[in-house]
């Protein structure tokens, strides 16, 4: 049986895209533009923040990864235009996962769809079909034991 504490440990946030987090302080200051929802490197590479959900068997609450997607400039611009409106009717956009999720084979560059939502929600990120373990877990869900492993790993190691 889940406790309220269990449900509090369902959000794993990555503060920056991997390539920005990996920069030294000088490069980050000179080359990156950073906000809580959109980032850029050299004004050419654009990133938007979204939520990648993994269903948890036997629970109404999914595991949520607050991750970044690298997107074309046109998608970043459209995201800004949609920021304060209900954009659920907007067609999905394409992007690439821009974070390393520990405990999985490389997740950097996994293709995904970006589904815009209401003004109060970050975009929902859905990984494109493949045999990658994170893709399979997003599709099929995980049990509480696997959730515990993922959360423990996130609490004991830094995320990028």
Secondary structure, DSSP 8 states (H G I E B T S, - for coil): ---HHHHHTTEEE-SS-HHHHTS-HHHHHHHEEE-SSEEEETTTEEEEEEEEEE-BTT-SS-EEEEEEEEE-HHHHHHHHHHTTS--TTS--EEEEE-S--TTSS--TT-EEEEE---TTS-EEEEE-SSS-HHHHHHHH-B-HHHHHHHHHHHHHS---
